[in-house]
Amino acid sequence: MRVLVIATPVPSHFLPLVPLLWALRSAGHEVTVLGQPDVLGAVRACGLTGVGVGEPFDVDAMLLRNLPGEQRPLQARPRPAPELLGGYGRLWWAHAAALLDRYTALAEEYGPGLILADPLEYCSLIIGARLGVPVVHHRWTVDAISGPARRFVRADAREPADRLGPAGLPDPTVLLDPCPPSLRLPDGEAGVPIRYVPYSGGAVTPAWVRADPGPGAGRRRVAVSLGNTPALHGEGFVRGLLHGLAARSDAEILITLPEPYRSAVGPLPGNVTAIDPLPLHLFLGTCDAIVHHGGAGTAMTATAFGLPQLVLPQLADHFPLADRLAATGAGLSFDTAAQQDDPRTIGRALDELLSDPHHARSARRLAAEMAAMPSPGAVATDLERLAGANTEPREASLPCTSRN
């Protein structure tokens, strides 16, 4: 079977799909990823084949555009009201409309038996309907956006969708959901469960990780992972956060922070250590808790390790994810810039996270739920049946080079 993956141009949107793509590839299926240059590095790094289309998208530049003064995005664009979440679809529909004809031509040339995409990639839905091929969307985490966004853009999508085949924008054939049951939105769109397998790239395991005895070894270690927050929100936010966390003097604070941000943040408190970015699954097993920005990969990896989480959401789907972690008891969250910038608020929250055993018990319960979900390998077998695939290997007809 030929599997065509269509990715929105954000690496963190693509990475959650990788374990399922490995499972399909290991079962003998041909997997090709179609996307802009932004995701091709992640495609190569995970050992898959990609076809590049168009120019870089640069999501960070988009998020920083038109910010007033020295404000960071959360200050300029506070948490949106729930009824406005579907509006995020406007951005991703405009992106899809610009690439639809080129993606359609390449898909027709390739002849897939199955199409996979992340839940904000709309070309996949129109192309799948045109070709009569099942379309699978793979959520990243708590998903309060993709269903409302599809409904929001359906009217805008009608003309190009009609022109290329289907009437309007279809729903995905299958919507895969990696959230453990207790973490899901109670009134959200139902999905098919798939176990979340942490993946954020490869690395060499550092000696300090191999030698670490893990939690309970006479110290409390707290991981801090801010994703691209240093680029988006500036050194001042990071500096204030670390000083607030460091007030818990019996805790070792370990932050992944690359240069040049590490130097710009300046001297760190004695119980704070900055390390180069490292896949979280390599060292979260040595930690007692985590502080992060609400990114899907960070939150889901921490959930897999059963860690209580202090979530400081910044954008879009960060907010509903933080809400659900807090509702389960596995986390605490502060969703305004004023709260996040207050070192006393941050320090008290870390004290509670480490001192109240309810948070650790709730986090372990979520991890157990996640571990009981169907593996990517099992889901790959189900998708093969869905596609009615001929699993005999065939030579690829889609060139594995960039095309504009």
C-alpha positions as CSV (number, residue, x, y, z in Angstrom):
1,M,0.0,0.0,0.0
2,R,1.1,3.5,-0.7
3,V,0.5,5.9,2.1
4,L,0.6,9.6,1.4
5,V,1.2,11.9,4.3
6,I,0.3,15.6,3.9
7,A,1.7,17.8,6.7
8,T,1.0,21.4,7.6
9,P,4.3,23.3,7.6
10,V,5.0,23.1,11.4
11,P,7.4,20.3,12.5
12,S,5.6,19.9,15.9
13,H,2.4,19.2,13.9
14,F,4.2,16.4,12.0
15,L,6.1,14.7,14.9
16,P,3.1,13.0,16.6
17,L,2.4,11.1,13.4
18,V,5.9,9.5,13.2
19,P,5.4,6.4,15.4
20,L,2.3,5.4,13.3
21,L,4.3,6.1,10.1
22,W,7.1,3.9,11.4
23,A,4.6,1.1,12.1
24,L,3.2,1.4,8.6
25,R,6.6,1.4,7.0
26,S,7.7,-1.6,9.2
27,A,4.6,-3.5,7.9
28,G,6.0,-3.1,4.4
29,H,4.0,-0.1,3.2
30,E,5.4,2.7,1.2
31,V,5.2,6.0,3.1
32,T,5.8,9.4,1.4
33,V,5.4,12.8,3.1
34,L,4.2,15.8,1.1
35,G,4.9,19.2,2.6
36,Q,6.7,22.5,2.6
37,P,10.5,22.8,3.4
38,D,9.7,23.6,7.0
39,V,8.9,19.9,7.8
40,L,11.4,18.2,5.5
41,G,14.2,18.2,8.0
42,A,11.9,16.4,10.5
43,V,11.0,13.9,7.7
44,R,14.6,13.1,6.9
45,A,15.5,12.9,10.6
46,C,12.9,10.2,11.3
47,G,14.1,8.1,8.3
48,L,11.2,8.7,6.0
49,T,10.9,10.1,2.4
50,G,9.5,13.5,1.6
51,V,8.5,15.6,-1.4
52,G,8.9,19.4,-1.0
53,V,6.5,21.8,-2.4
54,G,6.6,25.6,-2.3
55,E,8.5,28.0,-0.1
56,P,9.1,27.9,3.7
57,F,6.1,29.0,5.7
58,D,8.0,30.1,8.9
59,V,5.3,29.8,11.6
60,D,7.4,31.7,14.2
61,A,7.6,34.8,11.9
62,M,3.8,34.6,11.5
63,L,3.2,34.5,15.3
64,L,5.6,37.5,15.9
65,R,4.1,39.6,13.1
66,N,2.4,42.9,14.1
67,L,3.1,42.6,17.8
68,P,2.7,46.0,19.4
69,G,5.8,47.4,21.2
70,E,7.7,44.9,23.2
71,Q,4.7,42.7,23.9
72,R,4.9,39.0,23.7
73,P,2.1,37.1,21.9
74,L,0.1,36.2,25.1
75,Q,0.0,39.9,26.1
76,A,-1.2,41.0,22.7
77,R,-3.5,38.1,22.0
78,P,-4.9,36.7,25.3
79,R,-6.8,33.5,25.6
80,P,-9.6,33.4,22.9
81,A,-13.2,32.8,23.9
82,P,-14.3,29.2,23.2
83,E,-16.6,30.3,20.4
84,L,-13.7,31.8,18.5
85,L,-11.5,28.7,18.4
86,G,-12.9,27.7,15.0
87,G,-11.4,30.9,13.6
88,Y,-8.0,29.3,13.5
89,G,-9.3,27.4,10.5
90,R,-9.2,30.5,8.4
91,L,-5.4,30.6,8.5
92,W,-5.0,26.9,7.6
93,W,-7.7,27.0,4.9
94,A,-5.8,29.9,3.2
95,H,-2.7,27.8,3.4
96,A,-4.4,24.8,1.9
97,A,-6.1,26.8,-0.9
98,A,-2.7,28.1,-2.0
99,L,-1.3,24.6,-2.4
100,L,-4.3,22.5,-3.3
101,D,-3.7,22.3,-7.1
102,R,-0.1,21.3,-6.7
103,Y,-0.8,18.8,-4.0
104,T,-3.7,17.3,-6.0
105,A,-1.5,16.8,-9.0
106,L,1.2,15.1,-7.0
107,A,-1.3,12.9,-5.2
108,E,-2.9,11.8,-8.5
109,E,0.5,10.9,-9.8
110,Y,1.4,8.9,-6.7
111,G,-1.9,7.0,-6.4
112,P,-2.1,6.4,-2.6
113,G,-4.3,3.8,-1.0
114,L,-4.4,5.8,2.2
115,I,-3.9,9.5,3.2
116,L,-2.7,10.6,6.6
117,A,-2.5,14.2,7.8
118,D,-2.6,16.3,10.9
119,P,-6.0,17.7,11.9
120,L,-5.6,21.2,10.4
121,E,-4.5,20.0,6.9
122,Y,-7.5,20.5,4.6
123,C,-5.9,19.5,1.3
124,S,-5.9,15.9,2.5
125,L,-9.7,15.9,2.9
126,I,-10.4,17.2,-0.6
127,I,-7.8,15.0,-2.3
128,G,-9.0,11.9,-0.5
129,A,-12.6,12.5,-1.6
130,R,-11.5,13.2,-5.2
131,L,-9.4,10.0,-5.3
132,G,-11.9,7.8,-3.3
133,V,-9.2,7.1,-0.7
134,P,-9.7,7.0,3.1
135,V,-8.3,10.0,4.9
136,V,-7.0,9.6,8.5
137,H,-6.4,12.7,10.6
138,H,-4.1,12.2,13.7
139,R,-4.7,14.6,16.6
140,W,-1.7,15.8,18.6
141,T,-3.4,16.2,22.0
142,V,-6.6,17.7,23.5
143,D,-8.3,18.9,20.4
144,A,-10.8,21.8,20.9
145,I,-10.0,23.3,17.5
146,S,-10.1,21.0,14.5
147,G,-13.8,20.2,14.5
148,P,-15.0,23.8,15.0
149,A,-12.3,24.9,12.4
150,R,-13.6,22.4,9.8
151,R,-17.1,23.7,10.3
152,F,-15.9,27.3,10.2
153,V,-14.1,26.9,6.8
154,R,-16.6,24.6,5.1
155,A,-18.3,27.5,3.3
156,D,-15.0,28.9,2.1
157,A,-13.9,25.5,0.8
158,R,-17.0,24.8,-1.2
159,E,-15.8,26.3,-4.6
160,P,-12.4,24.6,-4.8
161,A,-13.8,21.4,-3.4
162,D,-16.6,21.4,-5.9
163,R,-14.1,22.1,-8.7
164,L,-11.9,19.2,-7.7
165,G,-14.6,16.7,-7.0
166,P,-16.4,16.4,-3.7
167,A,-19.2,18.7,-2.6
168,G,-17.8,20.8,0.2
169,L,-15.1,19.9,2.7
170,P,-15.5,16.4,3.9
171,D,-14.8,15.1,7.4
172,P,-11.9,12.7,7.9
173,T,-12.7,9.0,7.5
174,V,-10.9,8.3,10.8
175,L,-9.9,10.7,13.5
176,L,-7.1,9.2,15.7
177,D,-7.0,10.4,19.3
178,P,-3.8,9.9,21.4
179,C,-5.4,11.4,24.6
180,P,-6.0,9.0,27.5
181,P,-9.8,8.9,28.2
182,S,-9.7,11.1,31.3
183,L,-7.8,13.8,29.4
184,R,-10.3,14.1,26.5
185,L,-12.8,16.9,26.2
186,P,-16.0,15.6,27.7
187,D,-18.2,17.0,24.9
188,G,-15.5,16.8,22.1
189,E,-15.7,15.1,18.8
190,A,-15.2,11.3,19.2
191,G,-12.0,9.8,17.9
192,V,-10.3,6.4,17.6
193,P,-7.7,5.8,20.3
194,I,-4.1,5.4,19.6
195,R,-1.3,5.2,22.2
196,Y,0.9,8.2,22.3
197,V,4.6,7.2,21.8
198,P,7.0,10.1,22.7
199,Y,9.1,11.2,19.7
200,S,10.8,14.6,19.1
201,G,13.9,13.5,17.2
202,G,17.0,11.5,17.8
203,A,20.0,12.2,20.0
204,V,22.9,10.6,21.8
205,T,22.0,9.9,25.4
206,P,24.2,12.0,27.7
207,A,26.3,10.4,30.3
208,W,24.5,12.3,33.1
209,V,21.2,10.7,32.1
210,R,22.7,7.2,32.0
211,A,24.2,7.7,35.5
212,D,21.2,9.3,37.1
213,P,19.4,7.1,39.7
214,G,16.1,8.7,39.1
215,P,13.4,10.2,41.4
216,G,13.7,9.6,45.1
217,A,17.5,9.8,45.0
218,G,17.7,12.6,47.6
219,R,16.7,15.4,45.4
220,R,13.6,16.7,43.6
221,R,14.2,17.5,39.9
222,V,11.9,19.7,37.9
223,A,12.2,19.8,34.1
224,V,11.4,23.1,32.3
225,S,10.7,22.8,28.6
226,L,9.5,25.9,26.7
227,G,9.5,24.8,23.1
228,N,10.0,27.8,20.9
229,T,9.0,30.2,23.7
230,P,12.5,31.8,23.9
231,A,12.1,33.0,20.3
232,L,8.5,34.0,20.7
233,H,8.4,35.5,24.2
234,G,11.9,36.8,24.9
235,E,14.5,36.3,27.5
236,G,12.7,38.4,30.2
237,F,9.9,35.8,30.4
238,V,12.4,32.9,30.7
239,R,14.5,34.8,33.3
240,G,11.6,35.6,35.5
241,L,10.2,32.1,35.3
242,L,13.5,30.5,36.3
243,H,13.9,32.8,39.3
244,G,10.4,32.1,40.4
245,L,10.9,28.3,40.2
246,A,14.3,28.6,41.9
247,A,12.6,29.8,45.1
248,R,12.0,26.2,45.8
249,S,15.5,25.7,47.1
250,D,15.4,22.0,47.6
251,A,14.5,21.4,43.9
252,E,16.9,21.1,41.0
253,I,15.6,23.0,38.0
254,L,16.7,21.6,34.7
255,I,15.8,23.7,31.6
256,T,16.4,22.9,28.0
257,L,17.7,26.2,26.6
258,P,19.8,26.6,23.4
259,E,22.2,29.4,22.6
260,P,21.9,32.3,22.0
261,Y,19.0,32.4,24.5
262,R,21.1,30.9,27.3
263,S,23.6,33.7,27.2
264,A,20.9,36.3,26.9
265,V,19.0,35.1,29.9
266,G,22.2,35.8,32.0
267,P,23.3,34.2,35.3
268,L,21.1,31.5,36.6
269,P,20.3,30.8,40.3
270,G,22.4,28.1,41.8
271,N,19.8,25.4,41.6
272,V,19.0,26.0,37.9
273,T,21.0,24.2,35.2
274,A,20.6,24.9,31.5
275,I,21.2,22.1,29.0
276,D,21.1,21.9,25.3
277,P,17.8,20.8,23.8
278,L,17.4,17.1,24.2
279,P,14.4,14.8,23.4
280,L,12.3,14.8,26.5
281,H,11.8,11.1,26.7
282,L,15.5,10.7,27.3
283,F,15.5,12.4,30.7
284,L,11.9,12.8,32.0
285,G,12.3,9.5,33.8
286,T,14.8,11.3,36.1
287,C,12.3,14.0,37.0
288,D,9.6,14.6,39.6
289,A,7.6,17.3,37.7
290,I,7.7,19.5,34.6
291,V,6.9,23.1,33.8
292,H,6.1,23.9,30.2
293,H,4.3,26.2,27.8
294,G,1.4,23.9,26.9
295,G,2.9,22.4,23.7
296,A,1.3,19.1,22.7
297,G,4.5,17.1,22.4
298,T,5.8,18.3,25.8
299,A,2.5,17.7,27.6
300,M,1.8,14.3,26.1
301,T,5.4,13.1,26.7
302,A,5.1,14.3,30.3
303,T,1.8,12.4,30.6
304,A,3.4,9.2,29.3
305,F,5.9,9.5,32.1
306,G,3.3,10.2,34.7
307,L,4.7,13.6,35.7
308,P,2.6,16.3,37.4
309,Q,2.7,19.4,35.2
310,L,2.7,23.2,35.7
311,V,1.3,24.6,32.4
312,L,1.8,28.2,31.3
313,P,-0.2,28.2,28.0
314,Q,0.7,30.7,25.3
315,L,-1.3,30.0,22.1
316,A,-4.3,28.4,20.6
317,D,-4.7,24.8,21.7
318,H,-2.4,25.3,24.7
319,F,-5.3,26.6,26.7
320,P,-7.8,23.7,26.5
321,L,-4.9,21.3,27.0
322,A,-3.9,23.1,30.2
323,D,-7.6,23.1,31.3
324,R,-7.9,19.4,30.9
325,L,-4.7,18.6,32.8
326,A,-5.9,20.8,35.7
327,A,-9.3,19.2,35.6
328,T,-7.8,15.7,35.9
329,G,-5.7,16.8,38.9
330,A,-2.5,16.0,37.0
331,G,-1.5,19.7,36.6
332,L,-1.9,23.3,37.5
333,S,-2.3,26.1,35.0
334,F,-2.1,29.9,34.8
335,D,-3.3,31.4,31.5
336,T,-2.7,35.1,31.8
337,A,0.6,37.0,31.3
338,A,0.2,38.7,34.7
339,Q,0.0,35.4,36.5
340,Q,2.8,33.8,34.5
341,D,5.1,36.8,35.1
342,D,4.6,36.8,38.9
343,P,7.4,34.8,40.6
344,R,5.4,34.3,43.8
345,T,2.5,32.7,41.8
346,I,5.0,30.4,40.0
347,G,6.9,29.5,43.2
348,R,3.7,28.7,45.1
349,A,2.4,26.5,42.2
350,L,5.6,24.5,42.1
351,D,5.4,24.0,45.9
352,E,1.9,22.6,45.5
353,L,2.8,20.4,42.6
354,L,5.7,18.8,44.5
355,S,4.0,18.7,47.9
356,D,0.5,17.6,47.3
357,P,0.5,13.8,46.4
358,H,-2.9,14.1,44.7
359,H,-1.1,15.6,41.6
360,A,1.4,12.8,41.4
361,R,-1.3,10.1,41.8
362,S,-3.5,11.8,39.1
363,A,-0.5,12.0,36.7
364,R,0.3,8.3,37.2
365,R,-3.3,7.4,36.6
366,L,-3.2,9.3,33.2
367,A,0.0,7.5,32.3
368,A,-1.6,4.1,33.0
369,E,-4.6,5.0,30.8
370,M,-2.3,6.0,28.0
371,A,-0.2,2.8,28.3
372,A,-3.4,0.7,27.9
373,M,-4.4,2.3,24.6
374,P,-3.9,0.5,21.3
375,S,-0.3,0.7,20.0
376,P,0.6,2.4,16.7
377,G,1.3,-1.1,15.3
378,A,-2.2,-2.3,16.1
379,V,-3.7,0.9,14.6
380,A,-1.6,0.4,11.5
381,T,-3.1,-3.0,11.0
382,D,-6.6,-1.6,11.3
383,L,-5.8,1.1,8.8
384,E,-4.5,-1.5,6.4
385,R,-7.8,-3.3,6.6
386,L,-9.7,0.0,6.2
387,A,-7.8,0.7,3.0
388,G,-8.3,-2.8,1.6
389,A,-4.7,-2.5,0.7
390,N,-2.6,-4.5,-1.7
391,T,0.5,-4.8,0.5
392,E,2.8,-6.0,-2.3
393,P,5.7,-3.5,-2.5
394,R,5.7,-1.3,-5.6
395,E,8.3,1.0,-6.9
396,A,7.6,4.7,-6.0
397,S,6.4,6.9,-8.9
398,L,6.5,10.1,-6.9
399,P,10.0,11.8,-7.0
400,C,11.8,12.1,-3.7
401,T,13.1,15.6,-4.4
402,S,11.8,19.1,-4.0
403,R,9.3,20.3,-6.5
404,N,7.7,23.7,-6.8
